[in-house]
Amino acid sequence: MSELNAAQRWDAGAYAKNARFIADLGLPVLNVLTPKAGERILDLGCGDGALTEKIADRGTCVVGIDSSPEFIAAAQARGLDARLADARALSFEAEFDAVFSNAALHWVGEPDRVLRGVRRALRPGGRFVGEFGGHGNVAAIRTALAAVLQRRGLPVASPWYFPTVEEYAERLQANGFALDSIVSFARPTLLPTGLRNWLTTFANPFVAAAAPGERGEILDAVTALLAPVLRDTQGRWTADYIRLRFAARRDEVSCAALRGLRELC
């Protein structure tokens, strides 16, 4: 995990309060997955297990993985098979009928390593279905963070990976997947507890280089800067989300045809 992503710390209780909408809005991509009873499914980046639980309710045998011990404990408390793991170093071999991921892949660096591990984890013809932040995701929020940090002489580095449709399609195909569908779309998202709580939940890496006493001031300044843009006259905040949704299958082509990436097999 990169130093930036290592700076992100998760509080399962705060996440449930401030970001439950993420699992709720993941239901459409779960319908793309169409999990079937008896299937073995890997939920990559399961978080606190709220959406993993819905996969299990379809009669599947689901395994959730996440890099956050706090999230894994919360998922296990739901009675789920949840395991601490690095998405860049999956150890599964032809074990799953499908791999599912919602709102997690933009937190993981080295996307090619992730994709190679997912392919190895799938049985022949297995499905890989997911949704995460696409190019332009939360652009206004990132711009405001950069402006406030630069004003204070602090470094600006994003922990997120937000690819275009074209880039991610190429990565999928180069790493042994046949693409069924991929689309990017705007999804303005109401923040039920406001922008300041969203920043507290998700923007830790941006303020990691600041002194502890300065971090709250930075997030307050970002909130004030964005109020004319993202807050309506009734005080409701809406984030400028852009999502990238895809469905692919493990492609049974020869390793030699995959740009020399023989480790795929």
Contacts in CASP RR format, 6 or more apart in sequence:
PFRMAT RR
TARGET T0000
AUTHOR 0000-0000-0000
METHOD contacts of the structure
MODEL  1
MSELNAAQRWDAGAYAKNARFIADLGLPVLNVLTPKAGERILDLGCGDGA
LTEKIADRGTCVVGIDSSPEFIAAAQARGLDARLADARALSFEAEFDAVF
SNAALHWVGEPDRVLRGVRRALRPGGRFVGEFGGHGNVAAIRTALAAVLQ
RRGLPVASPWYFPTVEEYAERLQANGFALDSIVSFARPTLLPTGLRNWLT
TFANPFVAAAAPGERGEILDAVTALLAPVLRDTQGRWTADYIRLRFAARR
DEVSCAALRGLRELC
1 67 0 8 1.000
1 86 0 8 1.000
1 88 0 8 1.000
1 108 0 8 1.000
1 109 0 8 1.000
2 109 0 8 1.000
2 159 0 8 1.000
4 157 0 8 1.000
4 158 0 8 1.000
4 159 0 8 1.000
4 205 0 8 1.000
4 208 0 8 1.000
5 107 0 8 1.000
5 108 0 8 1.000
5 109 0 8 1.000
5 159 0 8 1.000
5 205 0 8 1.000
7 159 0 8 1.000
7 204 0 8 1.000
7 205 0 8 1.000
7 208 0 8 1.000
8 107 0 8 1.000
8 159 0 8 1.000
8 202 0 8 1.000
8 204 0 8 1.000
8 205 0 8 1.000
9 204 0 8 1.000
10 47 0 8 1.000
10 68 0 8 1.000
10 70 0 8 1.000
10 71 0 8 1.000
11 70 0 8 1.000
11 201 0 8 1.000
12 48 0 8 1.000
12 70 0 8 1.000
12 71 0 8 1.000
12 73 0 8 1.000
12 74 0 8 1.000
13 48 0 8 1.000
13 74 0 8 1.000
14 197 0 8 1.000
14 200 0 8 1.000
14 201 0 8 1.000
15 47 0 8 1.000
15 48 0 8 1.000
15 71 0 8 1.000
15 201 0 8 1.000
16 48 0 8 1.000
16 50 0 8 1.000
16 74 0 8 1.000
17 193 0 8 1.000
17 197 0 8 1.000
18 191 0 8 1.000
18 192 0 8 1.000
18 193 0 8 1.000
18 194 0 8 1.000
18 197 0 8 1.000
18 198 0 8 1.000
18 200 0 8 1.000
18 201 0 8 1.000
19 198 0 8 1.000
19 201 0 8 1.000
19 202 0 8 1.000
20 50 0 8 1.000
20 192 0 8 1.000
21 189 0 8 1.000
21 190 0 8 1.000
21 191 0 8 1.000
21 192 0 8 1.000
22 102 0 8 1.000
22 103 0 8 1.000
23 49 0 8 1.000
23 50 0 8 1.000
23 51 0 8 1.000
23 54 0 8 1.000
23 102 0 8 1.000
25 187 0 8 1.000
25 189 0 8 1.000
26 51 0 8 1.000
26 102 0 8 1.000
26 103 0 8 1.000
26 131 0 8 1.000
27 51 0 8 1.000
27 54 0 8 1.000
29 100 0 8 1.000
29 102 0 8 1.000
29 129 0 8 1.000
29 130 0 8 1.000
29 131 0 8 1.000
29 245 0 8 1.000
30 51 0 8 1.000
30 54 0 8 1.000
30 55 0 8 1.000
30 100 0 8 1.000
30 102 0 8 1.000
32 129 0 8 1.000
32 130 0 8 1.000
32 181 0 8 1.000
32 245 0 8 1.000
32 247 0 8 1.000
33 41 0 8 1.000
33 55 0 8 1.000
33 98 0 8 1.000
33 100 0 8 1.000
33 127 0 8 1.000
33 129 0 8 1.000
33 130 0 8 1.000
33 247 0 8 1.000
35 41 0 8 1.000
35 55 0 8 1.000
35 58 0 8 1.000
35 59 0 8 1.000
35 60 0 8 1.000
35 62 0 8 1.000
35 98 0 8 1.000
35 100 0 8 1.000
36 58 0 8 1.000
36 60 0 8 1.000
36 97 0 8 1.000
37 58 0 8 1.000
37 59 0 8 1.000
37 60 0 8 1.000
38 59 0 8 1.000
38 60 0 8 1.000
38 61 0 8 1.000
39 60 0 8 1.000
39 61 0 8 1.000
39 97 0 8 1.000
39 98 0 8 1.000
40 60 0 8 1.000
40 61 0 8 1.000
40 62 0 8 1.000
40 63 0 8 1.000
40 95 0 8 1.000
40 96 0 8 1.000
40 97 0 8 1.000
41 55 0 8 1.000
41 60 0 8 1.000
41 61 0 8 1.000
41 62 0 8 1.000
41 63 0 8 1.000
41 96 0 8 1.000
41 97 0 8 1.000
41 98 0 8 1.000
41 99 0 8 1.000
41 100 0 8 1.000
42 62 0 8 1.000
42 63 0 8 1.000
42 64 0 8 1.000
42 65 0 8 1.000
42 92 0 8 1.000
42 95 0 8 1.000
42 96 0 8 1.000
42 98 0 8 1.000
42 99 0 8 1.000
42 100 0 8 1.000
42 121 0 8 1.000
43 49 0 8 1.000
43 51 0 8 1.000
43 52 0 8 1.000
43 55 0 8 1.000
43 62 0 8 1.000
43 63 0 8 1.000
43 64 0 8 1.000
43 65 0 8 1.000
43 100 0 8 1.000
43 101 0 8 1.000
44 64 0 8 1.000
44 65 0 8 1.000
44 87 0 8 1.000
44 99 0 8 1.000
44 100 0 8 1.000
44 101 0 8 1.000
44 104 0 8 1.000
44 105 0 8 1.000
44 114 0 8 1.000
44 118 0 8 1.000
45 64 0 8 1.000
45 65 0 8 1.000
45 66 0 8 1.000
45 67 0 8 1.000
45 87 0 8 1.000
45 101 0 8 1.000
45 102 0 8 1.000
45 104 0 8 1.000
46 52 0 8 1.000
46 64 0 8 1.000
46 65 0 8 1.000
46 66 0 8 1.000
46 71 0 8 1.000
46 75 0 8 1.000
46 80 0 8 1.000
46 82 0 8 1.000
46 104 0 8 1.000
47 66 0 8 1.000
47 68 0 8 1.000
47 71 0 8 1.000
47 72 0 8 1.000
47 74 0 8 1.000
47 75 0 8 1.000
47 104 0 8 1.000
48 71 0 8 1.000
48 74 0 8 1.000
48 75 0 8 1.000
48 78 0 8 1.000
49 64 0 8 1.000
49 71 0 8 1.000
49 74 0 8 1.000
49 75 0 8 1.000
49 78 0 8 1.000
49 80 0 8 1.000
49 82 0 8 1.000
51 102 0 8 1.000
52 62 0 8 1.000
52 64 0 8 1.000
52 75 0 8 1.000
52 78 0 8 1.000
52 80 0 8 1.000
52 82 0 8 1.000
53 78 0 8 1.000
53 80 0 8 1.000
55 62 0 8 1.000
55 100 0 8 1.000
56 62 0 8 1.000
56 80 0 8 1.000
61 81 0 8 1.000
62 80 0 8 1.000
62 81 0 8 1.000
63 81 0 8 1.000
63 82 0 8 1.000
63 83 0 8 1.000
63 96 0 8 1.000
64 75 0 8 1.000
64 80 0 8 1.000
64 81 0 8 1.000
64 82 0 8 1.000
64 83 0 8 1.000
65 82 0 8 1.000
65 83 0 8 1.000
65 84 0 8 1.000
65 85 0 8 1.000
65 87 0 8 1.000
65 90 0 8 1.000
66 72 0 8 1.000
66 75 0 8 1.000
66 82 0 8 1.000
66 84 0 8 1.000
66 85 0 8 1.000
66 104 0 8 1.000
67 84 0 8 1.000
67 85 0 8 1.000
67 86 0 8 1.000
67 87 0 8 1.000
69 84 0 8 1.000
71 82 0 8 1.000
72 82 0 8 1.000
72 83 0 8 1.000
72 84 0 8 1.000
75 82 0 8 1.000
76 82 0 8 1.000
85 91 0 8 1.000
87 104 0 8 1.000
87 105 0 8 1.000
87 108 0 8 1.000
87 114 0 8 1.000
88 108 0 8 1.000
88 109 0 8 1.000
88 110 0 8 1.000
88 113 0 8 1.000
88 114 0 8 1.000
89 113 0 8 1.000
90 114 0 8 1.000
90 117 0 8 1.000
90 118 0 8 1.000
90 120 0 8 1.000
90 121 0 8 1.000
92 117 0 8 1.000
92 120 0 8 1.000
92 121 0 8 1.000
93 120 0 8 1.000
93 121 0 8 1.000
94 120 0 8 1.000
94 121 0 8 1.000
94 122 0 8 1.000
94 123 0 8 1.000
94 124 0 8 1.000
95 121 0 8 1.000
95 123 0 8 1.000
96 121 0 8 1.000
96 122 0 8 1.000
96 123 0 8 1.000
96 126 0 8 1.000
97 122 0 8 1.000
97 123 0 8 1.000
97 126 0 8 1.000
97 127 0 8 1.000
98 122 0 8 1.000
98 126 0 8 1.000
98 127 0 8 1.000
98 128 0 8 1.000
98 129 0 8 1.000
99 118 0 8 1.000
99 121 0 8 1.000
99 122 0 8 1.000
99 127 0 8 1.000
99 128 0 8 1.000
99 129 0 8 1.000
100 129 0 8 1.000
100 130 0 8 1.000
101 129 0 8 1.000
101 130 0 8 1.000
101 131 0 8 1.000
101 132 0 8 1.000
102 130 0 8 1.000
102 131 0 8 1.000
102 132 0 8 1.000
103 131 0 8 1.000
103 132 0 8 1.000
103 133 0 8 1.000
104 132 0 8 1.000
105 111 0 8 1.000
105 114 0 8 1.000
105 130 0 8 1.000
105 132 0 8 1.000
105 133 0 8 1.000
105 161 0 8 1.000
106 132 0 8 1.000
106 133 0 8 1.000
106 134 0 8 1.000
106 137 0 8 1.000
106 160 0 8 1.000
106 161 0 8 1.000
106 162 0 8 1.000
107 159 0 8 1.000
107 160 0 8 1.000
107 161 0 8 1.000
108 114 0 8 1.000
108 161 0 8 1.000
109 161 0 8 1.000
111 161 0 8 1.000
111 163 0 8 1.000
111 168 0 8 1.000
111 171 0 8 1.000
112 171 0 8 1.000
112 174 0 8 1.000
112 175 0 8 1.000
115 171 0 8 1.000
115 172 0 8 1.000
115 175 0 8 1.000
115 176 0 8 1.000
115 177 0 8 1.000
116 175 0 8 1.000
116 261 0 8 1.000
116 263 0 8 1.000
116 264 0 8 1.000
118 128 0 8 1.000
119 128 0 8 1.000
119 175 0 8 1.000
119 176 0 8 1.000
119 177 0 8 1.000
119 250 0 8 1.000
119 264 0 8 1.000
120 264 0 8 1.000
122 128 0 8 1.000
122 250 0 8 1.000
123 250 0 8 1.000
124 250 0 8 1.000
124 252 0 8 1.000
125 249 0 8 1.000
125 250 0 8 1.000
125 251 0 8 1.000
125 252 0 8 1.000
126 249 0 8 1.000
126 250 0 8 1.000
127 247 0 8 1.000
127 248 0 8 1.000
127 249 0 8 1.000
128 172 0 8 1.000
128 177 0 8 1.000
128 246 0 8 1.000
128 247 0 8 1.000
128 248 0 8 1.000
128 249 0 8 1.000
128 250 0 8 1.000
129 246 0 8 1.000
129 247 0 8 1.000
129 248 0 8 1.000
130 245 0 8 1.000
130 246 0 8 1.000
130 247 0 8 1.000
131 243 0 8 1.000
131 244 0 8 1.000
131 245 0 8 1.000
131 246 0 8 1.000
132 243 0 8 1.000
132 244 0 8 1.000
133 160 0 8 1.000
133 162 0 8 1.000
133 241 0 8 1.000
133 242 0 8 1.000
133 243 0 8 1.000
133 244 0 8 1.000
134 162 0 8 1.000
134 163 0 8 1.000
134 164 0 8 1.000
134 184 0 8 1.000
134 242 0 8 1.000
134 243 0 8 1.000
134 244 0 8 1.000
135 162 0 8 1.000
135 163 0 8 1.000
135 164 0 8 1.000
135 165 0 8 1.000
135 167 0 8 1.000
135 184 0 8 1.000
135 242 0 8 1.000
135 244 0 8 1.000
136 162 0 8 1.000
136 240 0 8 1.000
136 242 0 8 1.000
137 160 0 8 1.000
137 162 0 8 1.000
137 240 0 8 1.000
137 241 0 8 1.000
137 242 0 8 1.000
137 243 0 8 1.000
138 239 0 8 1.000
138 240 0 8 1.000
138 241 0 8 1.000
138 242 0 8 1.000
139 240 0 8 1.000
139 242 0 8 1.000
140 226 0 8 1.000
140 229 0 8 1.000
140 230 0 8 1.000
140 240 0 8 1.000
141 195 0 8 1.000
141 199 0 8 1.000
141 203 0 8 1.000
141 222 0 8 1.000
141 226 0 8 1.000
141 230 0 8 1.000
141 239 0 8 1.000
141 240 0 8 1.000
142 158 0 8 1.000
144 222 0 8 1.000
144 225 0 8 1.000
144 226 0 8 1.000
145 156 0 8 1.000
145 203 0 8 1.000
145 206 0 8 1.000
145 222 0 8 1.000
146 156 0 8 1.000
147 225 0 8 1.000
148 218 0 8 1.000
148 221 0 8 1.000
148 222 0 8 1.000
148 225 0 8 1.000
149 155 0 8 1.000
149 156 0 8 1.000
149 206 0 8 1.000
149 207 0 8 1.000
149 210 0 8 1.000
149 218 0 8 1.000
150 156 0 8 1.000
152 210 0 8 1.000
152 214 0 8 1.000
152 218 0 8 1.000
154 209 0 8 1.000
154 210 0 8 1.000
154 218 0 8 1.000
155 209 0 8 1.000
156 206 0 8 1.000
157 205 0 8 1.000
157 206 0 8 1.000
158 205 0 8 1.000
158 206 0 8 1.000
159 205 0 8 1.000
159 206 0 8 1.000
162 242 0 8 1.000
162 244 0 8 1.000
163 171 0 8 1.000
163 244 0 8 1.000
164 184 0 8 1.000
165 182 0 8 1.000
165 183 0 8 1.000
165 184 0 8 1.000
165 244 0 8 1.000
168 182 0 8 1.000
168 244 0 8 1.000
168 246 0 8 1.000
169 179 0 8 1.000
169 182 0 8 1.000
169 246 0 8 1.000
172 179 0 8 1.000
172 182 0 8 1.000
172 246 0 8 1.000
172 248 0 8 1.000
173 179 0 8 1.000
173 251 0 8 1.000
174 258 0 8 1.000
174 259 0 8 1.000
174 261 0 8 1.000
175 258 0 8 1.000
175 261 0 8 1.000
175 264 0 8 1.000
176 250 0 8 1.000
176 251 0 8 1.000
176 253 0 8 1.000
176 258 0 8 1.000
176 261 0 8 1.000
176 264 0 8 1.000
177 248 0 8 1.000
177 249 0 8 1.000
177 250 0 8 1.000
177 251 0 8 1.000
178 248 0 8 1.000
178 249 0 8 1.000
178 250 0 8 1.000
178 251 0 8 1.000
179 246 0 8 1.000
179 247 0 8 1.000
179 248 0 8 1.000
180 247 0 8 1.000
180 248 0 8 1.000
180 249 0 8 1.000
181 245 0 8 1.000
181 246 0 8 1.000
181 247 0 8 1.000
182 244 0 8 1.000
182 245 0 8 1.000
182 246 0 8 1.000
182 247 0 8 1.000
182 248 0 8 1.000
183 244 0 8 1.000
183 245 0 8 1.000
183 246 0 8 1.000
184 242 0 8 1.000
184 243 0 8 1.000
184 244 0 8 1.000
184 245 0 8 1.000
185 242 0 8 1.000
185 243 0 8 1.000
185 245 0 8 1.000
186 240 0 8 1.000
186 241 0 8 1.000
186 242 0 8 1.000
187 241 0 8 1.000
187 242 0 8 1.000
187 243 0 8 1.000
188 238 0 8 1.000
188 239 0 8 1.000
188 240 0 8 1.000
188 241 0 8 1.000
189 238 0 8 1.000
189 239 0 8 1.000
189 241 0 8 1.000
190 236 0 8 1.000
190 237 0 8 1.000
190 238 0 8 1.000
191 197 0 8 1.000
191 198 0 8 1.000
191 236 0 8 1.000
191 237 0 8 1.000
191 238 0 8 1.000
191 239 0 8 1.000
194 236 0 8 1.000
194 237 0 8 1.000
195 222 0 8 1.000
195 223 0 8 1.000
195 226 0 8 1.000
195 230 0 8 1.000
195 231 0 8 1.000
195 237 0 8 1.000
195 239 0 8 1.000
196 219 0 8 1.000
196 220 0 8 1.000
196 223 0 8 1.000
198 237 0 8 1.000
198 239 0 8 1.000
199 219 0 8 1.000
199 222 0 8 1.000
199 223 0 8 1.000
200 219 0 8 1.000
203 219 0 8 1.000
203 222 0 8 1.000
206 218 0 8 1.000
207 214 0 8 1.000
207 215 0 8 1.000
207 216 0 8 1.000
207 218 0 8 1.000
207 219 0 8 1.000
210 218 0 8 1.000
230 237 0 8 1.000
230 238 0 8 1.000
230 239 0 8 1.000
230 240 0 8 1.000
231 237 0 8 1.000
232 238 0 8 1.000
255 261 0 8 1.000
255 262 0 8 1.000
255 264 0 8 1.000
255 265 0 8 1.000
256 262 0 8 1.000
258 264 0 8 1.000
END
